[in-house]
């Protein structure tokens, strides 16, 4: 992408940064909430045709990476440190 990004692209990138920060800080619930917020906003922008095709592709790639990392990323899958198995 170029030096000048639209405010919509910057906002979507900001949302993805929040997901990444929450994951790195082990805020599992918040990371999922931020991802849902991103998904909703991204869908709205695509539906309204606010984003250009060349802007959508890199955002979609980054979102796919985070989606993969978020699979199975929850407190339900976490085992207590005192359990042996």
C-alpha positions as a printed Julia matrix, in Angstrom:
85×3 Matrix{Float64}:
   0.0     0.0    0.0
   1.04    3.53  -0.54
   2.18    6.16   1.85
  -1.28    7.64   2.13
  -3.96    5.3    3.4
  -7.62    6.08   3.71
  -9.04    6.59   7.17
 -11.05    3.4    6.68
  -7.95    1.31   6.01
  -6.19    2.87   8.99
  -9.2     2.11  11.2
  -9.28   -1.54  10.11
  -5.54   -1.87  10.69
  -6.03   -0.3   14.12
  -8.69   -2.89  14.97
  -6.37   -5.71  13.92
  -3.58   -4.19  16.03
  -5.89   -4.31  19.04
  -6.54   -7.99  18.4
  -2.8    -8.63  18.19
  -2.1    -6.66  21.38
  -4.82   -8.49  23.29
  -3.41  -11.82  22.15
   0.13  -10.89  23.15
  -1.15   -9.82  26.59
  -3.18  -13.02  26.93
  -6.51  -11.17  27.0
  -8.4   -13.98  25.33
 -11.96  -12.74  25.67
 -11.03   -9.24  24.61
  -9.13  -10.55  21.58
 -12.23  -12.39  20.4
 -14.41   -9.32  21.0
 -12.01   -7.13  19.03
 -11.98   -9.64  16.19
 -15.79   -9.65  16.09
 -15.73   -5.86  15.97
 -13.24   -5.99  13.1
 -15.31   -8.56  11.19
 -18.46   -6.45  11.5
 -16.71   -3.24  10.44
 -14.85   -4.93   7.58
 -18.08   -6.45   6.24
 -19.81   -3.06   6.42
 -16.99   -1.36   4.52
 -16.93   -4.05   1.84
 -20.72   -3.97   1.45
 -20.7    -0.17   1.13
 -17.81   -0.46  -1.37
 -15.74    1.99   0.64
 -12.57   -0.04   0.15
 -10.77   -0.64  -3.11
  -9.85   -4.18  -4.17
  -6.15   -3.47  -3.7
  -6.88   -2.34  -0.13
  -9.02   -5.35   0.75
  -6.48   -8.05  -0.11
  -3.71   -7.15   2.41
  -6.24   -6.58   5.18
  -7.89   -9.92   4.41
  -4.51  -11.7    4.53
  -3.65  -10.23   7.92
  -7.12  -11.0    9.25
  -6.8   -14.62   8.07
  -3.55  -15.0   10.0
  -5.2   -13.73  13.16
  -8.29  -15.89  12.6
  -6.06  -18.97  12.51
  -4.31  -17.94  15.71
  -7.64  -17.33  17.44
  -8.92  -20.84  16.75
  -8.87  -22.65  20.07
  -7.65  -19.5   21.82
  -9.91  -19.27  24.85
  -9.97  -19.82  28.57
 -12.06  -22.96  28.09
  -9.08  -24.75  26.54
  -6.71  -23.65  29.26
  -5.69  -26.24  31.83
  -4.81  -25.32  35.39
  -1.11  -25.41  36.14
  -1.63  -27.96  38.91
  -3.23  -30.62  36.71
  -0.91  -33.37  35.54
  -2.64  -34.3   32.27
